[in-house]
Amino acid sequence: MKTFRLIDLKIVRQDETSKRLEEFPLIDGLIINKEDGENHWMVEGLVSKEYRYFFEYLLQEGKEVKTYVTITKKSNRPAQLLAKVKKITVLGEHVSVLLDGKMVSSKLRKGSDKILEDLMKEGYSGDRLLEAFKQNI
């Protein structure tokens, strides 16, 4: 297994009326390539306690969410994972969130026109559409 520094964590947050890409400012974090041949990764992010209830909701739901992680340095392109929250640990004023996910390979991604079309169907528009599109190409 290989471990890398987690620089940025964003999750597609969806409710009944909207869908948006939300950034969770990291206190610290790491990401581990499980090297299992299935492209599975473990992500641990230390975030403010204010995000605890959102991550607890994801843990209870047990659903995969689109997650974007930037590894090693801010200038790297974010990688997309389909991930589930596996564990939450309260550490004083912070929360450690453990996610398990599968990296979506860029080789498997659709053409850019199809990506744009899909994002529009998912309800993205304006600046949110631009940001989500950049994350998907």
DRENTI-995687 format. One record per residue (C-alpha): residue number from 1; residue in one letter; y, z, x. Coordinates in Angstrom, 1 decimal, padded with zeros to 4 digits. Last residue first. Layout:
% residues N
+-----+--------+--------+--------+--------+
| num | residu |  north |     up |   east |
+-----+--------+--------+--------+--------+
| NUM |      A |      Y |      Z |      X |
...
+-----+--------+--------+--------+--------+
This chain:
% residues 137
+-----+--------+--------+--------+--------+
| num | residu |  north |     up |   east |
+-----+--------+--------+--------+--------+
| 137 |      I |  016.1 | -017.4 | -012.4 |
| 136 |      N |  015.5 | -014.6 | -014.8 |
| 135 |      Q |  018.1 | -012.0 | -013.6 |
| 134 |      K |  020.8 | -014.7 | -013.5 |
| 133 |      F |  020.0 | -015.5 | -017.1 |
| 132 |      A |  020.2 | -011.8 | -018.2 |
| 131 |      E |  023.6 | -011.6 | -016.6 |
| 130 |      L |  024.9 | -014.8 | -018.2 |
| 129 |      L |  023.5 | -013.9 | -021.6 |
| 128 |      R |  025.1 | -010.4 | -021.4 |
| 127 |      D |  028.4 | -011.9 | -020.5 |
| 126 |      G |  028.4 | -014.1 | -023.6 |
| 125 |      S |  025.3 | -014.1 | -025.7 |
| 124 |      Y |  021.8 | -012.6 | -025.8 |
| 123 |      G |  019.9 | -012.4 | -029.1 |
| 122 |      E |  016.3 | -013.0 | -028.0 |
| 121 |      K |  016.6 | -016.7 | -029.1 |
| 120 |      M |  019.5 | -017.0 | -026.6 |
| 119 |      L |  017.3 | -015.6 | -023.9 |
| 118 |      D |  014.5 | -018.0 | -024.8 |
| 117 |      E |  016.8 | -021.0 | -024.6 |
| 116 |      L |  018.2 | -020.0 | -021.3 |
| 115 |      I |  014.7 | -019.5 | -019.8 |
| 114 |      K |  013.6 | -022.8 | -021.2 |
| 113 |      D |  016.6 | -024.6 | -019.5 |
| 112 |      S |  015.8 | -022.7 | -016.3 |
| 111 |      G |  012.2 | -023.9 | -016.2 |
| 110 |      K |  009.6 | -021.3 | -016.9 |
| 109 |      R |  008.6 | -018.5 | -014.5 |
| 108 |      L |  005.1 | -018.4 | -013.1 |
| 107 |      K |  006.0 | -019.3 | -009.6 |
| 106 |      S |  008.8 | -016.6 | -009.7 |
| 105 |      S |  006.0 | -014.1 | -010.2 |
| 104 |      V |  006.4 | -011.4 | -012.8 |
| 103 |      M |  005.7 | -008.1 | -011.1 |
| 102 |      K |  003.3 | -005.9 | -012.9 |
| 101 |      G |  004.3 | -002.4 | -013.8 |
| 100 |      D |  003.9 |  001.4 | -013.4 |
|  99 |      L |  007.0 |  003.5 | -013.9 |
|  98 |      L |  007.7 |  007.0 | -012.6 |
|  97 |      V |  011.0 |  008.6 | -013.6 |
|  96 |      S |  012.4 |  011.6 | -011.7 |
|  95 |      V |  015.1 |  013.3 | -013.7 |
|  94 |      H |  018.2 |  014.9 | -012.3 |
|  93 |      E |  020.4 |  018.0 | -012.9 |
|  92 |      G |  017.6 |  020.3 | -011.9 |
|  91 |      L |  014.5 |  018.2 | -011.2 |
|  90 |      V |  013.0 |  017.2 | -014.6 |
|  89 |      T |  009.8 |  015.2 | -014.1 |
|  88 |      I |  009.0 |  012.1 | -016.2 |
|  87 |      K |  005.7 |  010.3 | -016.0 |
|  86 |      K |  004.0 |  006.9 | -016.8 |
|  85 |      V |  007.0 |  004.8 | -018.0 |
|  84 |      K |  005.6 |  001.3 | -018.6 |
|  83 |      A |  006.5 | -001.8 | -016.8 |
|  82 |      L |  006.9 | -005.6 | -017.0 |
|  81 |      L |  008.5 | -006.3 | -013.7 |
|  80 |      Q |  011.3 | -008.6 | -012.7 |
|  79 |      A |  012.5 | -008.7 | -009.1 |
|  78 |      P |  016.2 | -008.5 | -008.4 |
|  77 |      R |  017.7 | -010.9 | -005.7 |
|  76 |      N |  018.4 | -009.1 | -002.5 |
|  75 |      S |  022.1 | -008.4 | -001.6 |
|  74 |      K |  021.8 | -004.7 | -002.7 |
|  73 |      K |  019.2 | -004.0 |  000.0 |
|  72 |      T |  015.6 | -002.7 |  000.2 |
|  71 |      I |  014.4 | -003.7 | -003.3 |
|  70 |      T |  016.4 | -004.6 | -006.4 |
|  69 |      V |  014.4 | -003.8 | -009.5 |
|  68 |      Y |  014.6 | -005.4 | -013.0 |
|  67 |      T |  012.5 | -004.0 | -015.8 |
|  66 |      K |  011.4 | -005.7 | -018.9 |
|  65 |      V |  009.7 | -003.1 | -021.0 |
|  64 |      E |  006.0 | -002.4 | -021.6 |
|  63 |      K |  005.3 |  000.0 | -024.5 |
|  62 |      G |  003.9 |  003.5 | -024.3 |
|  61 |      E |  006.2 |  004.6 | -027.2 |
|  60 |      Q |  006.1 |  008.2 | -026.0 |
|  59 |      L |  007.0 |  007.3 | -022.4 |
|  58 |      L |  009.8 |  004.9 | -023.6 |
|  57 |      Y |  011.2 |  007.7 | -025.8 |
|  56 |      E |  011.0 |  010.1 | -022.8 |
|  55 |      F |  012.9 |  007.6 | -020.7 |
|  54 |      F |  015.7 |  007.4 | -023.2 |
|  53 |      Y |  015.7 |  011.2 | -023.6 |
|  52 |      R |  016.1 |  011.8 | -019.9 |
|  51 |      Y |  019.0 |  009.4 | -019.3 |
|  50 |      E |  021.6 |  012.2 | -019.1 |
|  49 |      K |  019.4 |  014.0 | -016.5 |
|  48 |      S |  020.9 |  011.6 | -013.9 |
|  47 |      V |  018.5 |  009.4 | -012.1 |
|  46 |      L |  015.7 |  009.6 | -009.5 |
|  45 |      G |  013.7 |  006.4 | -009.6 |
|  44 |      E |  010.0 |  006.0 | -008.9 |
|  43 |      V |  008.5 |  002.5 | -009.2 |
|  42 |      M |  004.8 |  001.7 | -008.9 |
|  41 |      W |  003.8 | -001.9 | -008.4 |
|  40 |      H |  001.0 | -004.1 | -009.6 |
|  39 |      N |  000.6 | -007.7 | -008.4 |
|  38 |      E | -003.0 | -008.0 | -009.5 |
|  37 |      G | -004.5 | -008.3 | -006.0 |
|  36 |      D | -004.5 | -004.6 | -005.7 |
|  35 |      E | -001.7 | -004.4 | -003.1 |
|  34 |      K | -000.2 | -001.3 | -004.8 |
|  33 |      N |  003.3 | -002.4 | -003.8 |
|  32 |      I |  005.3 |  000.8 | -003.9 |
|  31 |      I |  008.9 |  001.2 | -005.0 |
|  30 |      L |  011.3 |  003.9 | -004.0 |
|  29 |      G |  014.2 |  005.7 | -005.4 |
|  28 |      D |  017.3 |  007.8 | -004.9 |
|  27 |      I |  020.4 |  009.0 | -006.9 |
|  26 |      L |  020.0 |  005.8 | -008.9 |
|  25 |      P |  022.5 |  004.5 | -011.4 |
|  24 |      F |  020.5 |  003.2 | -014.5 |
|  23 |      E |  021.7 | -000.3 | -015.4 |
|  22 |      E |  021.2 | -001.5 | -018.9 |
|  21 |      L |  020.4 | -005.0 | -019.9 |
|  20 |      R |  021.1 | -005.4 | -023.6 |
|  19 |      K |  019.3 | -006.1 | -026.9 |
|  18 |      S |  020.9 | -005.4 | -030.3 |
|  17 |      T |  020.4 | -004.6 | -033.9 |
|  16 |      E |  017.1 | -002.8 | -034.3 |
|  15 |      D |  017.0 | -001.4 | -030.8 |
|  14 |      Q |  016.5 | -003.0 | -027.4 |
|  13 |      R |  017.1 | -001.8 | -023.8 |
|  12 |      V |  016.2 | -004.3 | -021.1 |
|  11 |      I |  015.9 | -002.1 | -018.0 |
|  10 |      K |  017.9 | -002.1 | -014.8 |
|   9 |      L |  017.1 | -000.3 | -011.6 |
|   8 |      D |  018.9 | -000.8 | -008.2 |
|   7 |      I |  018.3 |  000.1 | -004.6 |
|   6 |      L |  014.6 |  001.1 | -004.5 |
|   5 |      R |  013.5 |  001.6 | -000.9 |
|   4 |      F |  010.1 |  000.1 |  000.0 |
|   3 |      T |  006.6 |  001.3 |  000.2 |
|   2 |      K |  003.5 | -000.8 |  001.1 |
|   1 |      M |  000.0 |  000.0 |  000.0 |
+-----+--------+--------+--------+--------+
